[in-house]
Amino acid sequence: QVQLVESGGGLVQAGGSLRLSCAASGPTLSSYAVAWFRQHPGKERESVATISRSGVTAYYADSVKGRFIISRDNAKNTVYLQMNSLKPEDTAVYYCAAVSANYYYASLLESEYNVWGQGTQVTVSS
């Protein structure tokens, strides 16, 4: 089973940018749909963005549309989350998750995913 490791989190000022990476080891990530989720302190985990194994299909949570971009490089076994125009309310632990799926499948439903990374902290200061 694929294993996921997130990186790229850190502290950034409001209006700044960060790029998160979700690197896979084990089976190739090209067989998996991948999503990013986040969890604010004391709150439930919420979806952020998802991308199909082909990269053709992508969906975003309304709260990040127009600011975040999900992409993937299957040759590098990595999925990215480019986060622009960051706001203090984007502060959270960000997780990537994967599920073996068909070519165009992508989902923002947390229950669809069975492989998870350990998370990376993103803090946006005002």
Backbone as CSV, one residue per row, in Angstrom:
resi,resn,N_x,N_y,N_z,CA_x,CA_y,CA_z,C_x,C_y,C_z
1,GLN,0.849,-1.186,0.000,0.000,0.000,0.000,0.891,1.244,0.000
2,VAL,0.430,2.248,-0.705,1.197,3.484,-0.789,1.259,4.152,0.584
3,GLN,2.361,4.816,0.856,2.519,5.607,2.074,2.736,7.053,1.668
4,LEU,2.168,7.978,2.452,2.186,9.391,2.089,2.925,10.214,3.139
5,VAL,3.703,11.177,2.674,4.406,12.090,3.565,4.210,13.515,3.061
6,GLU,3.637,14.362,3.922,3.437,15.758,3.566,4.650,16.592,3.983
7,SER,4.878,17.662,3.261,5.931,18.601,3.613,5.566,19.968,3.042
8,GLY,6.299,20.984,3.472,6.098,22.323,2.931,5.335,23.269,3.834
9,GLY,4.840,22.759,4.950,4.138,23.630,5.873,5.085,24.591,6.558
10,GLY,4.505,25.554,7.250,5.324,26.526,7.960,4.518,27.735,8.360
11,LEU,5.247,28.796,8.702,4.645,30.054,9.137,4.763,31.069,8.000
12,VAL,3.655,31.705,7.678,3.645,32.700,6.601,2.715,33.829,6.989
13,GLN,2.991,35.021,6.485,2.115,36.155,6.757,0.882,36.102,5.858
14,ALA,-0.172,36.698,6.311,-1.395,36.784,5.511,-1.074,37.424,4.158
15,GLY,-1.653,36.854,3.119,-1.382,37.314,1.767,-0.254,36.580,1.087
16,GLY,0.487,35.807,1.848,1.608,35.070,1.309,1.191,33.751,0.686
17,SER,2.206,32.978,0.294,1.976,31.706,-0.391,2.824,30.600,0.220
18,LEU,2.330,29.408,0.096,3.070,28.203,0.453,2.714,27.118,-0.544
19,ARG,3.638,26.194,-0.761,3.328,25.020,-1.567,3.574,23.772,-0.737
20,LEU,2.514,23.025,-0.545,2.612,21.756,0.154,2.871,20.635,-0.845
21,SER,3.618,19.643,-0.394,3.877,18.457,-1.205,3.391,17.224,-0.472
22,CYS,2.906,16.293,-1.239,2.485,14.995,-0.715,3.239,13.953,-1.529
23,ALA,4.274,13.400,-0.928,5.131,12.448,-1.627,4.745,11.032,-1.235
24,ALA,4.734,10.167,-2.227,4.334,8.785,-1.988,5.514,7.849,-2.098
25,SER,5.487,6.821,-1.271,6.447,5.718,-1.384,5.662,4.427,-1.495
26,GLY,6.295,3.428,-2.063,5.585,2.181,-2.283,5.015,2.177,-3.688
27,PRO,3.794,1.674,-3.871,3.198,1.657,-5.206,3.110,3.056,-5.796
28,THR,3.077,3.126,-7.109,3.044,4.415,-7.754,1.765,5.177,-7.437
29,LEU,1.917,6.473,-7.177,0.779,7.319,-6.848,-0.127,7.538,-8.051
30,SER,0.338,7.198,-9.235,-0.458,7.417,-10.439,-1.712,6.557,-10.482
31,SER,-1.816,5.573,-9.605,-3.024,4.744,-9.531,-4.044,5.280,-8.534
32,TYR,-3.742,6.384,-7.920,-4.549,6.893,-6.819,-5.102,8.292,-7.089
33,ALA,-6.359,8.473,-6.708,-6.876,9.825,-6.554,-6.348,10.347,-5.215
34,VAL,-6.072,11.624,-5.162,-5.477,12.219,-3.962,-6.263,13.465,-3.575
35,ALA,-6.377,13.675,-2.292,-7.064,14.863,-1.786,-6.269,15.481,-0.649
36,TRP,-6.506,16.755,-0.457,-5.983,17.473,0.705,-7.143,17.800,1.627
37,PHE,-6.904,17.603,2.915,-7.849,17.964,3.951,-7.113,18.830,4.972
38,ARG,-7.856,19.504,5.808,-7.222,20.280,6.868,-8.077,20.225,8.121
39,GLN,-7.391,20.441,9.230,-8.089,20.422,10.513,-7.643,21.606,11.335
40,HIS,-8.589,22.477,11.610,-8.346,23.619,12.483,-8.372,23.149,13.928
41,PRO,-7.652,23.836,14.798,-7.645,23.435,16.212,-9.060,23.348,16.778
42,GLY,-9.375,22.217,17.355,-10.661,22.035,18.007,-11.835,21.824,17.071
43,LYS,-11.540,21.614,15.780,-12.634,21.457,14.823,-12.489,20.148,14.046
44,GLU,-13.535,19.799,13.326,-13.527,18.609,12.498,-12.634,18.834,11.276
45,ARG,-12.104,17.750,10.761,-11.307,17.840,9.538,-12.234,18.190,8.374
46,GLU,-11.741,19.019,7.464,-12.559,19.437,6.327,-11.782,19.258,5.035
47,SER,-12.511,19.127,3.951,-11.865,18.937,2.655,-11.341,20.266,2.127
48,VAL,-10.293,20.166,1.313,-9.695,21.352,0.704,-9.721,21.231,-0.821
49,ALA,-9.134,20.149,-1.340,-9.049,19.974,-2.788,-8.780,18.510,-3.095
50,THR,-9.124,18.113,-4.321,-8.900,16.744,-4.738,-8.534,16.712,-6.212
51,ILE,-7.790,15.682,-6.601,-7.386,15.547,-7.987,-7.421,14.081,-8.381
52,SER,-7.880,13.814,-9.591,-7.944,12.448,-10.075,-6.543,11.931,-10.402
53,ARG,-6.442,10.627,-10.599,-5.143,10.040,-10.917,-4.599,10.559,-12.233
54,SER,-5.495,10.938,-13.128,-5.090,11.479,-14.429,-4.705,12.944,-14.354
55,GLY,-5.163,13.616,-13.299,-4.970,15.058,-13.214,-6.014,15.851,-13.960
56,VAL,-6.922,15.162,-14.637,-7.939,15.849,-15.447,-9.031,16.452,-14.577
57,THR,-9.406,15.737,-13.518,-10.505,16.175,-12.657,-9.947,16.761,-11.365
58,ALA,-10.451,17.913,-10.980,-10.067,18.523,-9.709,-11.263,19.268,-9.144
59,TYR,-11.415,19.201,-7.834,-12.484,19.922,-7.154,-11.881,20.656,-5.959
60,TYR,-12.551,21.743,-5.600,-12.071,22.563,-4.491,-13.209,22.895,-3.543
61,ALA,-12.873,23.024,-2.278,-13.824,23.561,-1.314,-14.058,25.038,-1.641
62,ASP,-15.254,25.501,-1.384,-15.589,26.897,-1.698,-14.645,27.877,-0.999
63,SER,-14.204,27.517,0.182,-13.366,28.419,0.970,-11.984,28.660,0.355
64,VAL,-11.560,27.797,-0.582,-10.229,27.959,-1.160,-10.256,28.182,-2.672
65,LYS,-11.416,28.121,-3.274,-11.510,28.315,-4.723,-10.916,29.652,-5.135
66,GLY,-10.127,29.609,-6.186,-9.503,30.828,-6.689,-8.211,31.185,-5.975
67,ARG,-7.912,30.501,-4.876,-6.673,30.785,-4.125,-5.729,29.588,-4.117
68,PHE,-6.259,28.387,-4.056,-5.449,27.171,-3.972,-5.514,26.430,-5.307
69,ILE,-4.408,25.776,-5.638,-4.349,24.955,-6.842,-3.739,23.601,-6.500
70,ILE,-4.458,22.550,-6.842,-3.928,21.200,-6.646,-3.376,20.707,-7.978
71,SER,-2.254,20.023,-7.917,-1.640,19.492,-9.131,-0.872,18.233,-8.756
72,ARG,-0.426,17.525,-9.784,0.328,16.317,-9.509,1.382,16.091,-10.569
73,ASP,2.455,15.441,-10.153,3.517,15.026,-11.052,3.698,13.533,-10.804
74,ASN,3.067,12.728,-11.629,3.117,11.284,-11.397,4.521,10.720,-11.587
75,ALA,5.312,11.368,-12.399,6.693,10.908,-12.573,7.490,11.057,-11.280
76,LYS,7.112,12.038,-10.468,7.783,12.268,-9.182,6.991,11.685,-8.014
77,ASN,5.880,11.016,-8.335,5.062,10.402,-7.280,4.643,11.422,-6.225
78,THR,4.267,12.607,-6.686,3.994,13.706,-5.759,2.769,14.499,-6.204
79,VAL,1.982,14.893,-5.225,0.866,15.804,-5.435,1.167,17.085,-4.670
80,TYR,0.794,18.203,-5.262,1.092,19.506,-4.674,-0.188,20.269,-4.345
81,LEU,-0.069,21.158,-3.392,-1.134,22.115,-3.112,-0.489,23.490,-3.031
82,GLN,-0.688,24.267,-4.082,-0.198,25.643,-4.098,-1.229,26.524,-3.422
83,MET,-0.823,27.182,-2.358,-1.744,28.000,-1.573,-1.320,29.457,-1.687
84,ASN,-2.181,30.256,-2.281,-1.920,31.674,-2.491,-2.903,32.521,-1.692
85,SER,-2.573,33.789,-1.525,-3.449,34.723,-0.811,-3.924,34.131,0.508
86,LEU,-2.990,33.609,1.262,-3.338,32.918,2.505,-3.944,33.856,3.526
87,LYS,-4.876,33.310,4.287,-5.587,34.046,5.317,-5.347,33.382,6.672
88,PRO,-5.496,34.110,7.750,-5.332,33.485,9.076,-6.248,32.280,9.265
89,GLU,-7.426,32.307,8.655,-8.340,31.172,8.799,-7.897,29.933,8.033
90,ASP,-6.824,30.039,7.257,-6.235,28.863,6.615,-5.311,28.114,7.552
91,THR,-5.046,28.683,8.717,-4.202,28.018,9.701,-4.824,26.688,10.106
92,ALA,-4.051,25.617,9.940,-4.566,24.271,10.212,-3.441,23.269,10.004
93,VAL,-3.705,22.042,10.413,-2.863,20.926,10.003,-3.432,20.391,8.695
94,TYR,-2.590,20.284,7.696,-3.015,19.836,6.379,-2.577,18.388,6.159
95,TYR,-3.511,17.588,5.702,-3.275,16.169,5.451,-3.530,15.859,3.982
96,CYS,-2.731,14.975,3.419,-3.090,14.418,2.128,-3.574,12.989,2.337
97,ALA,-4.428,12.574,1.431,-5.031,11.259,1.510,-5.172,10.699,0.095
98,ALA,-5.190,9.377,-0.004,-5.246,8.743,-1.324,-6.176,7.548,-1.306
99,VAL,-6.699,7.268,-2.491,-7.514,6.076,-2.688,-7.271,5.572,-4.101
100,SER,-7.134,4.262,-4.240,-6.995,3.674,-5.565,-8.292,3.917,-6.331
101,ALA,-8.186,4.433,-7.556,-9.394,4.870,-8.238,-9.214,4.791,-9.742
102,ASN,-10.348,4.985,-10.448,-10.269,4.987,-11.903,-9.712,6.318,-12.397
103,TYR,-9.598,6.412,-13.695,-8.815,7.480,-14.310,-9.312,8.886,-13.983
104,TYR,-10.653,9.050,-13.878,-11.222,10.387,-13.725,-11.803,10.658,-12.341
105,TYR,-11.734,9.700,-11.444,-12.391,9.832,-10.150,-11.660,10.800,-9.248
106,ALA,-12.433,11.653,-8.582,-11.916,12.519,-7.538,-13.058,12.823,-6.585
107,SER,-12.778,12.971,-5.316,-13.842,13.184,-4.350,-13.332,14.028,-3.193
108,LEU,-14.217,14.870,-2.675,-13.915,15.669,-1.481,-14.435,14.998,-0.211
109,LEU,-14.963,13.776,-0.353,-15.505,13.076,0.813,-14.385,12.369,1.573
110,GLU,-14.226,12.712,2.818,-13.168,12.127,3.640,-13.308,10.605,3.733
111,SER,-14.527,10.121,3.774,-14.767,8.688,3.961,-14.313,7.849,2.770
112,GLU,-14.046,8.490,1.627,-13.624,7.755,0.438,-12.156,7.339,0.503
113,TYR,-11.386,7.941,1.382,-9.943,7.770,1.382,-9.484,6.810,2.470
114,ASN,-8.543,5.937,2.098,-8.092,4.924,3.047,-6.591,4.965,3.332
115,VAL,-5.905,5.924,2.753,-4.481,6.101,3.039,-4.267,7.560,3.409
116,TRP,-3.592,7.782,4.522,-3.425,9.149,5.024,-1.977,9.422,5.392
117,GLY,-1.577,10.668,5.198,-0.286,11.106,5.687,-0.394,11.563,7.132
118,GLN,0.731,12.009,7.679,0.772,12.383,9.091,0.416,13.850,9.320
119,GLY,0.376,14.632,8.273,-0.017,16.028,8.384,1.155,16.981,8.455
120,THR,0.921,18.209,8.043,1.920,19.271,8.135,1.215,20.547,8.583
121,GLN,1.827,21.267,9.491,1.211,22.457,10.081,1.419,23.668,9.176
122,VAL,0.338,24.378,8.944,0.390,25.662,8.244,-0.153,26.723,9.191
123,THR,0.624,27.757,9.414,0.208,28.853,10.282,0.312,30.160,9.515
124,VAL,-0.807,30.878,9.463,-0.850,32.151,8.743,-1.058,33.255,9.776
125,SER,-0.116,34.156,9.862,-0.197,35.237,10.835,-0.852,36.462,10.195
126,SER,-1.568,37.212,11.016,-2.263,38.403,10.504,-1.382,39.633,10.581
